[in-house]
Amino acid sequence: MSHAAFLRAITDSPDDDTVRLVYADFLDEQGSPGEKDRAEFIRTQVRLATLSETAPERPALEDRENELLRKYERVWIGPLHDRLARGLARWRFERGFLTTVQVNAAALANRGAALFEVHPVSRVRLLEIGTGAERSLARARWWSHVRDLDTGRTAPTFARLEALLRAPHLTRLRALGFDTSGENGPNPILPNLLATSPATANLEELHVRDRRRDPAELLPFLNGSRVRLLKLSQNTLTQEGLRALLTSPFAAGDVRVHLEGPRLGPELWPAFTTKKARPVVERIGFGTRTQPAALDLPTLLSSPAAANLSALDLGETKLSGAAIRELAATDFLARATELRLTRCYVGVKGMAALAAAPAPNLRKLALGETELKARGVFKLCDAPWADALTELDLMRNAIDDDALADMAGSGRFTNLRHLDLRVNSPDLEGCTIAIGDRGVMALAAAPNFARLRSLNLYRTRVTARGVEALLNSPHLRLASLELGGYDLGSDLPAVLARSPALSRLTALSLSFTPSLGGDALLPLAESPHLSPLCRLDVRYCHVSDRVAAALAARLGRRLENHPTVETW
């Protein structure tokens, strides 16, 4: 088989890894160093796709993935037409190939064919669906390659969405997300469009973002569909509509439902608690308008519909400490994989109650702005489930170097990959302490944090000394580091520029730091260690034209120097 024949086979069978691995063997047989490296990259990413976040072999494979992509990404992507290159906002290699793009709709309509000819792209997220773009998009033959389509949050009109879903070649779609909140009201034709469009015949995942639409309106389509995951974000929920959804033929199948705000109040509780409700609700996210006094969590969490609930986002509900302790006493935590309590009052007593609860499956925990302070962090370190966490948010909690040093010395958090510590400083109202160099240096010296990949220190008080310890840690291998929001000092650019560990960073944020303006970041722009994979955020730093040009030449679209409308 030729390279082109392998590409066609991979495009035709995007879920089959066998053909990708056979192609890797073929590349090995060709013998050139570049082809052998591409073969290794394919095998590495295919293996990573099968591993959990806590798999022991993941760190080494991720490091090798980064090294190969850093060296070859531009070669493997190949030349792109200028218009397409300017419209391409984000992209991702998966299982060895470029498969996911976030792109301007007009650029894709005009130059998309060239992209699909040389890459097995199967996931597309559209940006800025302007007038007329949907008609030329709908005629494209490359839609036959697309399995996952999201129109983004640009709120396309119903007519534009209809044009896309009527595209004659969009016949292999498995996942669809759209936002029609820009319409003056819910369009009654949408359920019929979903039911009659060839594009949705084999749909397995549907994500609807529409604050005016009752999900019950989708049942004529859902009841006869193959959809197994339904995500409803910012939709209008009524007791009657939610009850109809939870007791429908659709819910009788092997399905999962995610509900995200804007208001889940007591008027909806009877829909969850009705005996005929199916246990399909997997995730619930309460919106900002949910009143804390209306949240009867024990009733909700023990309801038939929530029997398999594993992810709960209570952020912005401002639950009291008593309510948090009530939550800790339910059996939800025993099955929870994700719990978000941002801006609830957890405090020391609430953290002690949560730490004592059995939560063996908990992976993601958000405790931002929950009045933990150092004593609450000490309680967190005592939690038997702390080693299972992969993501932890402790932003805006008035914690200091002592709390961070306690985390570092606890021997816990051995699987943590993402840690958010931003705004633990006097920038937080009423706070007189801060996370500084001593705390992050303790973190850098802690072998239990060896899996940490993403660290947010925005608006703390860490200086170049602490950053140098993080980059040159014998244990940490950071891929994402967020700084900024305060005076980082004149020596930070040189510290970043001279560290070989800079090459591992695929995300570095220095935004809102005027002290790094002008030519201050020139050493970073000229560093041999700055990776072409690095998404560098220097917004509101006011860098000079010289520095902006030098960084753009190194990073291209990955340089963020101006406010952006949408992120991935």
C-alpha positions as CSV (number, residue, x, y, z in Angstrom):
1,M,0.0,0.0,0.0
2,S,1.1,3.6,-0.6
3,H,1.0,6.5,1.9
4,A,-2.2,7.8,0.2
5,A,-3.8,4.4,0.4
6,F,-3.1,4.1,4.1
7,L,-4.5,7.6,4.6
8,R,-7.7,6.6,2.9
9,A,-8.0,3.5,5.0
10,I,-7.4,5.5,8.2
11,T,-10.0,8.0,7.1
12,D,-12.5,5.3,6.3
13,S,-12.0,3.5,9.6
14,P,-11.3,6.3,12.1
15,D,-11.9,4.1,15.2
16,D,-9.7,1.2,14.1
17,D,-6.2,1.4,15.5
18,T,-5.1,-1.6,13.6
19,V,-4.7,0.2,10.3
20,R,-2.7,3.0,12.1
21,L,-0.3,0.5,13.6
22,V,0.1,-1.3,10.3
23,Y,1.0,2.0,8.8
24,A,3.5,2.5,11.6
25,D,5.1,-0.8,10.6
26,F,5.1,0.3,7.0
27,L,6.9,3.6,7.9
28,D,9.5,1.6,9.9
29,E,10.2,-0.5,6.8
30,Q,10.9,2.6,4.8
31,G,14.0,3.2,6.9
32,S,14.5,7.0,7.0
33,P,14.9,8.6,10.5
34,G,11.9,10.8,9.9
35,E,9.6,7.9,9.0
36,K,10.8,5.9,12.0
37,D,10.1,8.8,14.3
38,R,6.6,9.2,12.7
39,A,6.0,5.4,13.3
40,E,7.0,5.9,17.0
41,F,4.7,8.9,17.3
42,I,1.7,6.9,16.0
43,R,2.4,4.0,18.4
44,T,3.0,6.4,21.3
45,Q,-0.3,8.3,20.8
46,V,-2.3,5.1,20.1
47,R,-1.0,3.7,23.4
48,L,-1.7,7.0,25.3
49,A,-5.3,6.8,24.0
50,T,-5.8,3.5,25.9
51,L,-4.4,4.7,29.2
52,S,-6.0,6.2,32.2
53,E,-4.7,9.5,33.6
54,T,-3.1,7.6,36.5
55,A,-1.4,4.9,34.4
56,P,2.3,4.5,35.5
57,E,3.6,4.6,32.0
58,R,1.8,7.8,30.9
59,P,4.4,10.4,32.0
60,A,7.2,8.9,29.9
61,L,5.0,8.5,26.9
62,E,3.7,12.1,27.2
63,D,7.3,13.3,27.3
64,R,8.2,11.4,24.2
65,E,5.0,12.6,22.4
66,N,6.0,16.2,23.2
67,E,9.5,15.7,21.9
68,L,8.4,14.2,18.6
69,L,5.6,16.7,18.0
70,R,7.9,19.6,18.9
71,K,10.3,18.4,16.2
72,Y,8.0,17.4,13.5
73,E,4.6,19.1,13.8
74,R,5.1,21.6,11.0
75,V,6.4,18.9,8.7
76,W,3.5,16.6,9.5
77,I,0.9,19.3,9.1
78,G,2.5,20.4,5.8
79,P,1.9,23.6,3.9
80,L,-1.6,25.3,4.3
81,H,-3.1,28.0,2.2
82,D,-2.8,31.4,3.9
83,R,-6.5,31.8,4.3
84,L,-6.9,28.5,5.9
85,A,-3.9,29.0,8.1
86,R,-5.3,32.3,9.3
87,G,-8.7,30.7,10.1
88,L,-7.3,27.8,11.9
89,A,-7.5,28.6,15.6
90,R,-6.7,25.3,17.3
91,W,-5.8,21.8,16.2
92,R,-4.9,18.5,17.8
93,F,-3.0,15.3,16.9
94,E,-4.7,12.2,18.2
95,R,-3.6,8.6,17.7
96,G,-0.9,9.7,15.4
97,F,-2.7,12.1,13.1
98,L,-4.2,15.5,12.8
99,T,-7.8,14.7,13.6
100,T,-9.4,17.8,15.4
101,V,-9.6,21.4,14.2
102,Q,-11.2,24.6,15.5
103,V,-11.6,26.8,12.4
104,N,-13.3,29.8,10.9
105,A,-16.2,28.6,8.9
106,A,-15.5,30.8,5.8
107,A,-11.9,29.7,5.7
108,L,-12.9,26.0,5.9
109,A,-15.6,26.5,3.2
110,N,-13.0,28.0,0.8
111,R,-9.9,25.9,1.5
112,G,-11.1,22.9,3.6
113,A,-10.7,20.4,0.8
114,A,-6.9,20.6,0.9
115,L,-6.9,19.9,4.6
116,F,-9.0,16.8,4.3
117,E,-7.0,15.5,1.4
118,V,-3.9,15.0,3.5
119,H,-5.2,14.6,7.1
120,P,-7.9,12.2,8.5
121,V,-9.7,15.1,10.2
122,S,-12.9,13.8,11.9
123,R,-13.7,16.5,14.5
124,V,-14.6,20.0,13.5
125,R,-15.5,23.0,15.7
126,L,-16.7,25.9,13.6
127,L,-16.1,29.6,14.5
128,E,-17.9,32.7,13.1
129,I,-20.5,31.1,10.8
130,G,-21.2,34.2,8.8
131,T,-23.8,34.9,6.2
132,G,-23.4,32.7,3.1
133,A,-20.7,30.5,4.6
134,E,-23.1,27.7,5.4
135,R,-24.2,27.3,1.8
136,S,-20.7,26.8,0.4
137,L,-19.9,24.6,3.5
138,A,-22.9,22.4,2.9
139,R,-21.8,21.5,-0.7
140,A,-18.4,20.2,0.5
141,R,-17.6,16.6,-0.2
142,W,-15.2,16.3,2.7
143,W,-18.1,16.3,5.2
144,S,-18.1,12.5,4.7
145,H,-15.0,12.4,6.9
146,V,-16.5,14.3,9.8
147,R,-17.8,12.3,12.8
148,D,-18.0,15.1,15.4
149,L,-19.3,18.6,14.6
150,D,-19.8,21.5,17.0
151,T,-21.0,24.9,15.8
152,G,-19.3,26.5,18.8
153,R,-20.9,29.3,20.9
154,T,-21.4,31.7,18.1
155,A,-25.2,31.0,18.2
156,P,-25.9,30.3,14.5
157,T,-29.3,31.0,13.2
158,F,-31.6,28.1,12.7
159,A,-31.4,28.6,8.9
160,R,-27.6,28.2,9.1
161,L,-27.8,25.1,11.3
162,E,-30.4,23.6,8.9
163,A,-28.1,24.2,5.9
164,L,-25.3,22.3,7.6
165,L,-27.5,19.4,8.7
166,R,-28.9,19.1,5.2
167,A,-25.4,18.8,3.8
168,P,-25.6,15.8,1.4
169,H,-22.2,14.4,2.4
170,L,-22.5,14.8,6.2
171,T,-23.6,11.1,6.6
172,R,-21.1,9.7,9.2
173,L,-21.8,12.1,12.1
174,R,-21.7,10.6,15.6
175,A,-21.6,13.7,17.8
176,L,-23.3,17.1,17.3
177,G,-23.2,20.2,19.4
178,F,-25.0,23.5,18.6
179,D,-26.1,26.8,20.2
180,T,-29.3,28.4,18.8
181,S,-29.7,30.9,21.7
182,G,-29.4,33.7,19.2
183,E,-32.9,33.0,17.8
184,N,-35.8,35.2,19.0
185,G,-37.5,32.0,20.3
186,P,-37.3,28.2,20.1
187,N,-37.8,27.1,16.6
188,P,-40.6,24.4,16.4
189,I,-39.0,22.9,13.3
190,L,-35.8,21.8,15.1
191,P,-37.1,18.4,16.4
192,N,-38.3,17.6,12.9
193,L,-35.0,18.7,11.4
194,L,-33.1,16.4,13.7
195,A,-35.5,13.5,13.0
196,T,-35.3,13.8,9.2
197,S,-31.8,14.9,8.5
198,P,-29.5,12.2,7.1
199,A,-26.7,13.7,9.2
200,T,-28.3,12.7,12.5
201,A,-29.4,9.1,11.5
202,N,-26.4,7.6,13.4
203,L,-25.9,10.3,16.0
204,E,-24.7,8.9,19.4
205,E,-24.0,12.2,21.2
206,L,-26.1,15.4,21.2
207,H,-25.1,18.7,23.0
208,V,-27.8,21.4,22.9
209,R,-27.1,24.9,24.2
210,D,-30.3,26.9,24.0
211,R,-31.7,28.8,27.0
212,R,-35.2,29.0,25.4
213,R,-35.7,25.3,24.7
214,D,-37.4,22.7,26.9
215,P,-35.6,19.4,26.3
216,A,-39.0,17.6,26.1
217,E,-39.3,19.2,22.6
218,L,-36.5,16.9,21.4
219,L,-38.2,13.7,22.5
220,P,-39.8,13.0,19.1
221,F,-36.3,12.7,17.7
222,L,-34.6,11.2,20.8
223,N,-37.1,8.4,21.3
224,G,-36.2,6.8,17.9
225,S,-32.6,7.8,17.8
226,R,-29.2,6.1,18.6
227,V,-28.2,8.9,21.0
228,R,-26.6,7.6,24.1
229,L,-25.2,10.8,25.6
230,L,-27.5,13.9,25.8
231,K,-25.9,17.2,27.1
232,L,-28.3,20.0,27.9
233,S,-26.6,23.4,28.7
234,Q,-28.4,26.5,29.7
235,N,-31.8,25.1,28.6
236,T,-35.1,26.0,30.0
237,L,-36.2,23.1,32.3
238,T,-39.8,22.6,33.4
239,Q,-41.1,19.9,35.8
240,E,-43.3,18.5,33.1
241,G,-40.6,18.6,30.4
242,L,-37.9,17.0,32.7
243,R,-40.3,14.3,33.9
244,A,-41.2,13.5,30.3
245,L,-37.5,13.2,29.5
246,L,-36.6,11.0,32.5
247,T,-39.6,8.6,31.9
248,S,-39.4,8.5,28.1
249,P,-38.5,5.5,25.9
250,F,-35.3,7.3,25.2
251,A,-34.4,7.1,28.9
252,A,-35.3,3.5,29.0
253,G,-32.2,2.7,27.0
254,D,-28.5,2.6,27.9
255,V,-28.2,6.4,28.0
256,R,-26.6,9.2,30.0
257,V,-27.9,12.7,30.5
258,H,-25.9,15.8,31.6
259,L,-27.9,18.8,32.9
260,E,-26.2,22.2,33.2
261,G,-28.1,25.2,34.7
262,P,-29.3,27.9,34.5
263,R,-31.8,27.2,37.3
264,L,-32.4,23.8,38.9
265,G,-34.8,24.6,41.7
266,P,-37.2,22.7,44.0
267,E,-40.0,23.0,41.4
268,L,-38.0,20.3,39.4
269,W,-37.5,17.9,42.3
270,P,-40.7,15.9,41.6
271,A,-39.4,15.1,38.2
272,F,-36.3,13.5,39.7
273,T,-38.1,11.7,42.5
274,T,-41.0,10.2,40.5
275,K,-40.7,6.4,40.7
276,K,-40.9,6.0,36.9
277,A,-37.8,8.2,36.4
278,R,-34.9,6.3,34.9
279,P,-31.4,6.5,36.5
280,V,-29.8,8.3,33.5
281,V,-28.6,11.6,35.0
282,E,-24.8,11.3,35.1
283,R,-23.9,15.0,35.7
284,I,-25.7,18.0,37.2
285,G,-24.4,21.6,37.1
286,F,-26.3,24.2,39.0
287,G,-26.4,27.7,37.5
288,T,-25.8,31.1,39.2
289,R,-29.5,31.8,39.7
290,T,-30.1,28.7,41.8
291,Q,-31.0,29.8,45.3
292,P,-29.1,27.9,48.1
293,A,-32.1,27.8,50.3
294,A,-33.9,25.8,47.6
295,L,-31.3,23.1,47.4
296,D,-32.5,19.9,49.1
297,L,-29.5,17.9,48.2
298,P,-30.4,14.7,50.2
299,T,-33.7,14.5,48.4
300,L,-32.1,15.1,45.0
301,L,-29.1,12.8,45.5
302,S,-31.3,9.9,46.7
303,S,-33.8,10.3,43.9
304,P,-34.3,7.5,41.3
305,A,-33.1,9.7,38.4
306,A,-29.8,10.5,40.3
307,A,-29.0,6.9,41.3
308,N,-26.0,6.9,38.8
309,L,-25.0,10.6,39.3
310,S,-21.2,10.8,39.4
311,A,-20.5,14.5,38.7
312,L,-22.0,17.4,40.6
313,D,-21.2,21.1,40.1
314,L,-22.5,23.3,42.9
315,G,-20.3,26.2,42.0
316,E,-21.9,29.7,42.5
317,T,-24.7,28.3,44.6
318,K,-23.0,29.6,47.7
319,L,-24.1,26.7,49.9
320,S,-23.6,27.1,53.6
321,G,-21.3,25.1,55.8
322,A,-24.2,23.1,57.2
323,A,-25.3,22.2,53.6
324,I,-21.7,21.1,52.8
325,R,-21.6,18.8,55.9
326,E,-25.1,17.5,54.9
327,L,-23.6,16.7,51.4
328,A,-20.7,14.9,53.0
329,A,-23.2,12.6,54.9
330,T,-24.9,11.4,51.7
331,D,-23.8,8.3,49.8
332,F,-23.1,10.4,46.7
333,L,-19.4,10.8,47.4
334,A,-19.0,7.0,47.3
335,R,-19.7,7.1,43.6
336,A,-18.6,10.7,42.8
337,T,-15.9,11.2,40.2
338,E,-16.2,15.1,40.1
339,L,-17.3,17.6,42.7
340,R,-17.2,21.4,42.2
341,L,-18.0,23.7,45.2
342,T,-16.6,27.0,43.9
343,R,-17.7,29.9,46.1
344,C,-19.6,27.7,48.5
345,Y,-18.7,28.0,52.2
346,V,-16.7,24.9,53.0
347,G,-14.4,26.2,55.7
348,V,-12.5,24.0,58.0
349,K,-15.5,22.0,59.4
350,G,-16.8,21.4,55.9
351,M,-13.4,20.2,54.7
352,A,-13.1,17.9,57.6
353,A,-16.5,16.4,56.9
354,L,-15.6,15.9,53.2
355,A,-12.2,14.4,54.1
356,A,-13.8,11.9,56.4
357,A,-16.3,10.7,53.7
358,P,-15.5,7.7,51.6
359,A,-14.8,9.0,48.1
360,P,-12.6,6.3,46.4
361,N,-13.5,7.4,42.8
362,L,-13.2,11.2,43.2
363,R,-10.8,12.6,40.5
364,K,-11.8,16.3,40.1
365,L,-12.4,18.6,43.1
366,A,-13.0,22.3,42.9
367,L,-12.7,24.2,46.2
368,G,-12.0,27.7,44.8
369,E,-13.0,30.6,47.1
370,T,-14.5,28.3,49.8
371,E,-12.8,29.9,52.9
372,L,-10.5,27.0,53.3
373,K,-7.4,28.9,54.5
374,A,-4.4,26.9,55.7
375,R,-6.3,24.9,58.3
376,G,-8.7,23.7,55.6
377,V,-5.8,22.6,53.4
378,F,-4.4,20.7,56.3
379,K,-7.7,18.8,56.6
380,L,-7.6,18.1,52.8
381,C,-4.2,16.5,53.2
382,D,-5.7,14.0,55.7
383,A,-8.3,12.8,53.2
384,P,-7.8,9.1,52.4
385,W,-8.9,9.8,48.8
386,A,-6.4,12.6,48.2
387,D,-4.1,10.3,46.2
388,A,-6.9,9.6,43.7
389,L,-7.3,13.2,42.7
390,T,-6.1,14.3,39.3
391,E,-7.5,17.8,39.3
392,L,-7.6,20.2,42.3
393,D,-8.8,23.9,42.4
394,L,-7.7,25.9,45.5
395,M,-7.9,29.4,44.0
396,R,-8.8,32.4,46.2
397,N,-8.6,30.7,49.6
398,A,-6.1,32.8,51.5
399,I,-3.6,30.0,51.7
400,D,0.1,30.6,52.1
401,D,3.5,29.0,51.8
402,D,2.9,26.9,55.0
403,A,-0.2,25.3,53.5
404,L,1.6,24.6,50.2
405,A,4.6,23.2,52.1
406,D,2.2,20.9,54.0
407,M,0.7,19.6,50.8
408,A,4.2,19.0,49.5
409,G,5.3,17.2,52.6
410,S,2.2,15.2,53.1
411,G,3.2,12.4,50.7
412,R,-0.3,12.7,49.2
413,F,-1.7,13.9,45.8
414,T,0.5,11.4,44.0
415,N,-1.8,11.3,40.9
416,L,-2.5,15.1,40.7
417,R,-2.1,16.5,37.2
418,H,-3.8,19.9,37.5
419,L,-3.4,22.3,40.4
420,D,-5.0,25.8,40.5
421,L,-3.6,28.2,43.1
422,R,-4.4,31.6,41.6
423,V,-5.2,34.7,43.6
424,N,-3.9,33.4,46.9
425,S,-2.4,36.8,47.7
426,P,-3.4,40.3,49.0
427,D,-5.2,40.7,45.7
428,L,-7.9,38.7,47.4
429,E,-10.0,41.0,49.5
430,G,-9.2,40.7,53.1
431,C,-6.1,38.5,52.5
432,T,-2.8,39.6,54.0
433,I,-0.8,36.5,53.1
434,A,0.4,34.9,49.8
435,I,1.8,31.9,48.1
436,G,5.4,32.8,47.2
437,D,8.7,31.2,46.4
438,R,9.0,29.2,49.6
439,G,5.8,27.3,48.9
440,V,6.5,26.5,45.3
441,M,10.0,25.5,46.0
442,A,8.7,23.0,48.5
443,L,6.3,21.8,45.7
444,A,9.2,21.5,43.3
445,A,11.2,19.3,45.8
446,A,8.2,17.0,46.5
447,P,8.4,13.6,44.7
448,N,4.7,13.0,45.4
449,F,3.9,15.8,42.8
450,A,5.9,14.1,40.0
451,R,2.7,13.7,37.9
452,L,1.8,17.4,38.0
453,R,1.5,18.8,34.5
454,S,-0.5,22.0,34.9
455,L,0.0,24.7,37.6
456,N,-1.8,28.0,37.9
457,L,0.0,30.7,39.9
458,Y,-1.7,33.8,38.5
459,R,-1.8,36.7,40.9
460,T,0.2,34.9,43.6
461,R,3.6,36.3,44.7
462,V,6.0,33.8,43.1
463,T,9.1,35.4,41.6
464,A,11.7,34.3,39.2
465,R,13.4,32.3,41.9
466,G,10.4,30.1,42.5
467,V,9.7,29.7,38.7
468,E,13.3,28.6,38.3
469,A,12.8,25.9,41.0
470,L,9.7,24.7,39.3
471,L,11.2,24.4,35.8
472,N,14.4,22.7,37.1
473,S,12.7,20.4,39.6
474,P,14.0,16.9,39.7
475,H,10.4,15.7,39.9
476,L,8.1,18.0,38.1
477,R,7.7,18.0,34.4
478,L,5.3,20.9,33.8
479,A,3.5,21.3,30.5
480,S,1.4,24.3,31.5
481,L,2.3,27.2,33.7
482,E,0.2,30.3,34.4
483,L,1.8,33.3,35.9
484,G,1.1,37.0,35.6
485,G,-1.3,39.6,37.1
486,Y,1.5,41.2,39.2
487,D,5.1,42.4,38.9
488,L,7.0,39.2,38.1
489,G,10.4,41.0,38.2
490,S,12.9,41.9,35.5
491,D,14.8,38.7,35.7
492,L,12.0,36.3,34.9
493,P,12.4,36.4,31.1
494,A,16.1,35.4,31.4
495,V,15.1,32.6,33.9
496,L,12.6,31.2,31.4
497,A,14.8,31.6,28.4
498,R,17.8,29.7,29.8
499,S,15.9,26.7,31.2
500,P,15.8,23.6,29.0
501,A,12.5,22.7,30.7
502,L,10.9,25.6,28.8
503,S,10.8,23.2,25.8
504,R,8.3,21.1,27.6
505,L,5.8,23.9,28.1
506,T,2.8,23.7,25.7
507,A,1.1,26.6,27.6
508,L,2.6,29.6,29.3
509,S,0.6,32.6,30.5
510,L,2.2,35.9,31.4
511,S,-0.9,38.0,30.8
512,F,-1.7,41.3,32.6
513,T,1.9,41.9,33.5
514,P,2.9,45.4,32.3
515,S,6.4,45.0,33.7
516,L,7.0,42.5,30.9
517,G,6.1,45.0,28.3
518,G,8.3,46.7,25.7
519,D,11.4,44.5,24.9
520,A,11.4,42.8,28.2
521,L,10.4,39.4,26.7
522,L,13.0,39.5,23.9
523,P,15.2,36.8,25.7
524,L,12.2,34.5,25.7
525,A,11.5,35.2,22.0
526,E,15.1,34.4,21.2
527,S,15.4,31.4,23.5
528,P,16.5,28.1,21.8
529,H,14.3,26.3,24.3
530,L,11.0,28.0,23.4
531,S,8.8,25.2,21.9
532,P,6.8,25.8,18.7
533,L,4.0,23.9,20.5
534,C,3.8,26.6,23.3
535,R,0.6,28.6,23.5
536,L,2.0,31.8,24.9
537,D,-0.4,34.4,26.4
538,V,1.0,37.9,26.7
539,R,-2.2,39.8,26.5
540,Y,-2.2,43.2,28.2
541,C,1.6,43.0,28.7
542,H,2.0,45.6,25.9
543,V,5.0,44.0,24.3
544,S,6.8,45.9,21.6
545,D,6.2,45.3,17.9
546,R,9.7,43.8,17.8
547,V,9.0,41.2,20.5
548,A,5.5,40.5,19.0
549,A,7.0,39.9,15.6
550,A,9.7,37.6,17.0
551,L,7.3,35.6,19.1
552,A,4.8,35.3,16.1
553,A,7.6,34.0,13.9
554,R,8.3,31.3,16.5
555,L,4.8,30.4,17.6
556,G,2.4,31.5,14.8
557,R,-1.2,31.1,15.8
558,R,-0.3,30.0,19.3
559,L,0.7,33.5,20.3
560,E,-2.1,35.2,22.2
561,N,-1.3,38.9,22.1
562,H,-4.8,40.3,21.7
563,P,-8.2,39.6,23.5
564,T,-9.8,36.5,22.0
565,V,-13.5,35.8,21.5
566,E,-13.5,32.1,22.1
567,T,-11.2,29.5,23.5
568,W,-11.3,25.7,23.2
